[in-house]
Amino acid sequence: MELQDKYEKLKTIISETGKAAVAFSGGVDSTLLSKVGYDVLKENSIAITLVSAMNAKSEMKDAEDLAQEIGITHYKIYEDEIADDVLANPVNRCYFCKKTEFTKILEKAKEVGIKYVFDGSNMDDMSDYRPGLQALSELKVISPLRMAGLTKSDIRELSHQLGLRTWNKPALACLGSRVPYGERITIEKLTKIDKSEDYMRSLGFVQFRVRSHGDMARIEVSPEERTKLFDEKLLDNISKQLKSYGYQYVCVELEGYITGSLNRNITKPEKND
């Protein structure tokens, strides 16, 4: 199916709901969905962002700015406490996190007279370990991008065509994804990760992660950015700065950044034929 055909299908899916709310993180996917949702439904579309310590502060601010740029009505839900099922950080942490997050978003949508909630999952999400998709299915959340057959590259290209500045924005994930499964998540750890990644971003790195392993930070940067990282003075500065946030050790993943690197040892459930 050609990209234009997928785009038309996406608009049809959105139009058929009449009114809809987008779970809005400010990432590539939910930004496109908010833009098309607003183009199709106008005032009958809204964006809802859950503000939590699990999300980078800079991304929450960017989501607010993007909603204003699109023109869509934007609601924010503040999560004061994180559910213990999430903090325990089991391998299906994302299931508990999405269940809690989307329950609150559905409640907010209902409060303002909207029945349908969209999420930004796409076709590529089906190829990785994504326990959160089960929660979305149970809550009857609609995934228009996936239903329209859009891949991540499609979404970036369509975003570019529509003039969205997020078209080449690096992939996002909640800060909890930086902590290995089984290691308990704490607000202190999330704060250290957020500060560390903000610092790396200030140095000009684009696609990277700061993984947290107890008192050690493990830096992953995209293979293309490794040359920049391997500068003696820069390495010293990074080590000093991250240690000032509370880490005792700072190391670098020589392989570079790989999406879902902490999912490597997880066995996916077998699919029925």
Contacts in CASP RR format, 6 or more apart in sequence:
PFRMAT RR
TARGET T0000
AUTHOR 0000-0000-0000
METHOD contacts of the structure
MODEL  1
MELQDKYEKLKTIISETGKAAVAFSGGVDSTLLSKVGYDVLKENSIAITL
VSAMNAKSEMKDAEDLAQEIGITHYKIYEDEIADDVLANPVNRCYFCKKT
EFTKILEKAKEVGIKYVFDGSNMDDMSDYRPGLQALSELKVISPLRMAGL
TKSDIRELSHQLGLRTWNKPALACLGSRVPYGERITIEKLTKIDKSEDYM
RSLGFVQFRVRSHGDMARIEVSPEERTKLFDEKLLDNISKQLKSYGYQYV
CVELEGYITGSLNRNITKPEKND
1 9 0 8 1.000
1 149 0 8 1.000
3 154 0 8 1.000
3 157 0 8 1.000
3 158 0 8 1.000
6 148 0 8 1.000
6 149 0 8 1.000
6 150 0 8 1.000
6 154 0 8 1.000
6 158 0 8 1.000
7 36 0 8 1.000
7 148 0 8 1.000
7 158 0 8 1.000
9 147 0 8 1.000
9 148 0 8 1.000
9 149 0 8 1.000
10 36 0 8 1.000
10 144 0 8 1.000
10 145 0 8 1.000
10 147 0 8 1.000
10 148 0 8 1.000
10 150 0 8 1.000
11 36 0 8 1.000
11 39 0 8 1.000
11 40 0 8 1.000
13 142 0 8 1.000
13 144 0 8 1.000
13 147 0 8 1.000
13 148 0 8 1.000
14 20 0 8 1.000
14 36 0 8 1.000
14 37 0 8 1.000
14 40 0 8 1.000
14 41 0 8 1.000
14 45 0 8 1.000
14 118 0 8 1.000
14 144 0 8 1.000
15 40 0 8 1.000
15 41 0 8 1.000
17 41 0 8 1.000
17 115 0 8 1.000
17 116 0 8 1.000
17 142 0 8 1.000
18 41 0 8 1.000
18 44 0 8 1.000
18 116 0 8 1.000
19 41 0 8 1.000
19 44 0 8 1.000
19 45 0 8 1.000
19 113 0 8 1.000
19 114 0 8 1.000
19 115 0 8 1.000
19 116 0 8 1.000
20 37 0 8 1.000
20 41 0 8 1.000
20 44 0 8 1.000
20 45 0 8 1.000
20 46 0 8 1.000
20 114 0 8 1.000
20 116 0 8 1.000
20 117 0 8 1.000
20 118 0 8 1.000
20 142 0 8 1.000
21 45 0 8 1.000
21 46 0 8 1.000
21 47 0 8 1.000
21 48 0 8 1.000
21 105 0 8 1.000
21 108 0 8 1.000
21 109 0 8 1.000
21 112 0 8 1.000
21 114 0 8 1.000
21 116 0 8 1.000
21 117 0 8 1.000
21 118 0 8 1.000
22 30 0 8 1.000
22 33 0 8 1.000
22 34 0 8 1.000
22 37 0 8 1.000
22 45 0 8 1.000
22 46 0 8 1.000
22 47 0 8 1.000
22 48 0 8 1.000
22 72 0 8 1.000
22 117 0 8 1.000
22 118 0 8 1.000
22 119 0 8 1.000
22 120 0 8 1.000
23 30 0 8 1.000
23 48 0 8 1.000
23 49 0 8 1.000
23 50 0 8 1.000
23 101 0 8 1.000
23 102 0 8 1.000
23 105 0 8 1.000
23 117 0 8 1.000
23 118 0 8 1.000
23 119 0 8 1.000
23 120 0 8 1.000
23 141 0 8 1.000
24 30 0 8 1.000
24 31 0 8 1.000
24 34 0 8 1.000
24 47 0 8 1.000
24 48 0 8 1.000
24 49 0 8 1.000
24 63 0 8 1.000
24 67 0 8 1.000
24 74 0 8 1.000
25 49 0 8 1.000
25 55 0 8 1.000
25 59 0 8 1.000
25 63 0 8 1.000
25 172 0 8 1.000
26 49 0 8 1.000
26 59 0 8 1.000
26 62 0 8 1.000
26 63 0 8 1.000
26 66 0 8 1.000
26 166 0 8 1.000
26 172 0 8 1.000
27 59 0 8 1.000
27 63 0 8 1.000
27 166 0 8 1.000
27 169 0 8 1.000
27 172 0 8 1.000
28 152 0 8 1.000
28 155 0 8 1.000
28 156 0 8 1.000
28 159 0 8 1.000
28 166 0 8 1.000
28 167 0 8 1.000
28 169 0 8 1.000
28 171 0 8 1.000
28 172 0 8 1.000
29 120 0 8 1.000
29 121 0 8 1.000
29 122 0 8 1.000
29 145 0 8 1.000
29 152 0 8 1.000
29 155 0 8 1.000
30 47 0 8 1.000
30 119 0 8 1.000
30 120 0 8 1.000
31 66 0 8 1.000
31 70 0 8 1.000
31 159 0 8 1.000
31 164 0 8 1.000
31 166 0 8 1.000
31 169 0 8 1.000
32 145 0 8 1.000
32 155 0 8 1.000
32 158 0 8 1.000
32 159 0 8 1.000
32 162 0 8 1.000
32 164 0 8 1.000
32 166 0 8 1.000
33 118 0 8 1.000
33 120 0 8 1.000
33 144 0 8 1.000
33 145 0 8 1.000
34 45 0 8 1.000
34 47 0 8 1.000
34 66 0 8 1.000
34 67 0 8 1.000
34 70 0 8 1.000
34 72 0 8 1.000
35 70 0 8 1.000
35 72 0 8 1.000
35 159 0 8 1.000
35 162 0 8 1.000
35 164 0 8 1.000
36 162 0 8 1.000
37 45 0 8 1.000
37 72 0 8 1.000
38 45 0 8 1.000
38 70 0 8 1.000
38 71 0 8 1.000
38 72 0 8 1.000
43 73 0 8 1.000
44 114 0 8 1.000
45 72 0 8 1.000
45 73 0 8 1.000
46 72 0 8 1.000
46 73 0 8 1.000
46 74 0 8 1.000
46 75 0 8 1.000
46 109 0 8 1.000
46 112 0 8 1.000
46 114 0 8 1.000
47 63 0 8 1.000
47 67 0 8 1.000
47 70 0 8 1.000
47 72 0 8 1.000
47 73 0 8 1.000
47 74 0 8 1.000
47 75 0 8 1.000
48 74 0 8 1.000
48 75 0 8 1.000
48 76 0 8 1.000
48 77 0 8 1.000
48 105 0 8 1.000
48 108 0 8 1.000
48 109 0 8 1.000
48 117 0 8 1.000
49 60 0 8 1.000
49 63 0 8 1.000
49 64 0 8 1.000
49 67 0 8 1.000
49 74 0 8 1.000
49 75 0 8 1.000
49 76 0 8 1.000
49 77 0 8 1.000
50 76 0 8 1.000
50 77 0 8 1.000
50 79 0 8 1.000
50 101 0 8 1.000
50 104 0 8 1.000
50 105 0 8 1.000
51 60 0 8 1.000
51 76 0 8 1.000
51 77 0 8 1.000
51 78 0 8 1.000
51 79 0 8 1.000
52 78 0 8 1.000
52 79 0 8 1.000
52 82 0 8 1.000
52 101 0 8 1.000
53 79 0 8 1.000
53 82 0 8 1.000
53 175 0 8 1.000
53 187 0 8 1.000
53 190 0 8 1.000
53 191 0 8 1.000
54 79 0 8 1.000
54 82 0 8 1.000
54 86 0 8 1.000
54 97 0 8 1.000
54 174 0 8 1.000
54 175 0 8 1.000
54 176 0 8 1.000
54 190 0 8 1.000
55 174 0 8 1.000
55 175 0 8 1.000
56 175 0 8 1.000
56 194 0 8 1.000
56 197 0 8 1.000
56 198 0 8 1.000
57 194 0 8 1.000
57 198 0 8 1.000
58 198 0 8 1.000
58 201 0 8 1.000
59 172 0 8 1.000
60 76 0 8 1.000
63 74 0 8 1.000
64 74 0 8 1.000
64 76 0 8 1.000
66 166 0 8 1.000
67 73 0 8 1.000
67 74 0 8 1.000
68 74 0 8 1.000
69 165 0 8 1.000
75 108 0 8 1.000
75 112 0 8 1.000
77 104 0 8 1.000
77 105 0 8 1.000
77 108 0 8 1.000
79 101 0 8 1.000
79 104 0 8 1.000
82 185 0 8 1.000
82 187 0 8 1.000
83 96 0 8 1.000
83 97 0 8 1.000
83 100 0 8 1.000
85 93 0 8 1.000
85 96 0 8 1.000
85 100 0 8 1.000
86 93 0 8 1.000
86 96 0 8 1.000
86 97 0 8 1.000
86 100 0 8 1.000
86 185 0 8 1.000
87 184 0 8 1.000
87 185 0 8 1.000
87 186 0 8 1.000
88 182 0 8 1.000
88 184 0 8 1.000
88 185 0 8 1.000
89 176 0 8 1.000
89 179 0 8 1.000
89 180 0 8 1.000
89 181 0 8 1.000
89 182 0 8 1.000
89 183 0 8 1.000
89 184 0 8 1.000
89 185 0 8 1.000
90 96 0 8 1.000
90 181 0 8 1.000
90 182 0 8 1.000
91 131 0 8 1.000
91 181 0 8 1.000
91 182 0 8 1.000
91 266 0 8 1.000
92 131 0 8 1.000
92 132 0 8 1.000
93 131 0 8 1.000
93 176 0 8 1.000
93 181 0 8 1.000
94 130 0 8 1.000
94 131 0 8 1.000
94 132 0 8 1.000
94 135 0 8 1.000
95 131 0 8 1.000
95 132 0 8 1.000
95 134 0 8 1.000
95 135 0 8 1.000
96 135 0 8 1.000
97 132 0 8 1.000
97 174 0 8 1.000
98 132 0 8 1.000
98 133 0 8 1.000
98 135 0 8 1.000
98 136 0 8 1.000
99 132 0 8 1.000
99 135 0 8 1.000
99 138 0 8 1.000
99 139 0 8 1.000
102 117 0 8 1.000
102 119 0 8 1.000
102 135 0 8 1.000
102 136 0 8 1.000
102 139 0 8 1.000
102 141 0 8 1.000
103 139 0 8 1.000
105 117 0 8 1.000
106 117 0 8 1.000
106 139 0 8 1.000
106 141 0 8 1.000
109 115 0 8 1.000
109 116 0 8 1.000
109 117 0 8 1.000
116 142 0 8 1.000
117 139 0 8 1.000
117 141 0 8 1.000
117 142 0 8 1.000
118 141 0 8 1.000
118 142 0 8 1.000
118 143 0 8 1.000
118 144 0 8 1.000
119 136 0 8 1.000
119 141 0 8 1.000
119 142 0 8 1.000
119 143 0 8 1.000
120 143 0 8 1.000
120 144 0 8 1.000
120 145 0 8 1.000
120 146 0 8 1.000
121 130 0 8 1.000
121 133 0 8 1.000
121 136 0 8 1.000
121 143 0 8 1.000
121 145 0 8 1.000
121 146 0 8 1.000
122 143 0 8 1.000
122 145 0 8 1.000
122 146 0 8 1.000
122 149 0 8 1.000
122 150 0 8 1.000
122 151 0 8 1.000
122 152 0 8 1.000
122 154 0 8 1.000
122 155 0 8 1.000
123 145 0 8 1.000
123 146 0 8 1.000
123 149 0 8 1.000
123 150 0 8 1.000
123 151 0 8 1.000
123 152 0 8 1.000
124 151 0 8 1.000
124 152 0 8 1.000
125 133 0 8 1.000
125 146 0 8 1.000
126 133 0 8 1.000
126 146 0 8 1.000
128 259 0 8 1.000
128 260 0 8 1.000
128 263 0 8 1.000
129 260 0 8 1.000
129 263 0 8 1.000
129 266 0 8 1.000
129 268 0 8 1.000
136 143 0 8 1.000
145 155 0 8 1.000
150 158 0 8 1.000
156 167 0 8 1.000
156 168 0 8 1.000
157 167 0 8 1.000
159 166 0 8 1.000
159 167 0 8 1.000
160 167 0 8 1.000
160 168 0 8 1.000
170 206 0 8 1.000
170 207 0 8 1.000
171 207 0 8 1.000
171 259 0 8 1.000
173 260 0 8 1.000
175 190 0 8 1.000
175 193 0 8 1.000
175 194 0 8 1.000
175 197 0 8 1.000
176 185 0 8 1.000
176 190 0 8 1.000
176 193 0 8 1.000
177 260 0 8 1.000
177 262 0 8 1.000
178 193 0 8 1.000
178 209 0 8 1.000
178 210 0 8 1.000
178 211 0 8 1.000
178 212 0 8 1.000
179 185 0 8 1.000
179 189 0 8 1.000
179 193 0 8 1.000
179 211 0 8 1.000
179 212 0 8 1.000
180 211 0 8 1.000
180 213 0 8 1.000
180 262 0 8 1.000
181 262 0 8 1.000
181 266 0 8 1.000
183 212 0 8 1.000
183 213 0 8 1.000
183 214 0 8 1.000
189 212 0 8 1.000
189 214 0 8 1.000
191 245 0 8 1.000
192 212 0 8 1.000
192 217 0 8 1.000
192 245 0 8 1.000
192 246 0 8 1.000
192 247 0 8 1.000
193 210 0 8 1.000
193 212 0 8 1.000
195 245 0 8 1.000
196 210 0 8 1.000
196 217 0 8 1.000
196 241 0 8 1.000
196 242 0 8 1.000
196 245 0 8 1.000
196 247 0 8 1.000
197 208 0 8 1.000
197 209 0 8 1.000
197 210 0 8 1.000
199 238 0 8 1.000
199 241 0 8 1.000
199 242 0 8 1.000
200 208 0 8 1.000
200 210 0 8 1.000
200 219 0 8 1.000
200 221 0 8 1.000
200 238 0 8 1.000
203 234 0 8 1.000
203 238 0 8 1.000
205 221 0 8 1.000
205 225 0 8 1.000
205 228 0 8 1.000
205 229 0 8 1.000
206 222 0 8 1.000
206 225 0 8 1.000
207 221 0 8 1.000
207 222 0 8 1.000
207 225 0 8 1.000
207 257 0 8 1.000
208 219 0 8 1.000
208 220 0 8 1.000
208 221 0 8 1.000
208 222 0 8 1.000
208 225 0 8 1.000
208 257 0 8 1.000
209 219 0 8 1.000
209 220 0 8 1.000
209 257 0 8 1.000
209 261 0 8 1.000
210 217 0 8 1.000
210 218 0 8 1.000
210 219 0 8 1.000
210 220 0 8 1.000
210 242 0 8 1.000
211 217 0 8 1.000
211 218 0 8 1.000
211 219 0 8 1.000
211 220 0 8 1.000
211 253 0 8 1.000
211 261 0 8 1.000
211 262 0 8 1.000
212 218 0 8 1.000
215 246 0 8 1.000
215 247 0 8 1.000
215 248 0 8 1.000
215 249 0 8 1.000
216 247 0 8 1.000
216 248 0 8 1.000
216 249 0 8 1.000
216 250 0 8 1.000
216 251 0 8 1.000
217 242 0 8 1.000
217 247 0 8 1.000
217 249 0 8 1.000
217 250 0 8 1.000
217 251 0 8 1.000
218 251 0 8 1.000
218 252 0 8 1.000
218 253 0 8 1.000
219 229 0 8 1.000
219 238 0 8 1.000
219 250 0 8 1.000
219 251 0 8 1.000
219 252 0 8 1.000
219 253 0 8 1.000
220 252 0 8 1.000
220 253 0 8 1.000
220 255 0 8 1.000
220 256 0 8 1.000
220 257 0 8 1.000
220 258 0 8 1.000
220 261 0 8 1.000
221 228 0 8 1.000
221 229 0 8 1.000
221 252 0 8 1.000
221 256 0 8 1.000
221 257 0 8 1.000
222 256 0 8 1.000
222 257 0 8 1.000
223 255 0 8 1.000
223 256 0 8 1.000
223 257 0 8 1.000
226 256 0 8 1.000
228 234 0 8 1.000
229 235 0 8 1.000
229 252 0 8 1.000
235 252 0 8 1.000
238 250 0 8 1.000
239 250 0 8 1.000
242 250 0 8 1.000
243 250 0 8 1.000
253 261 0 8 1.000
END
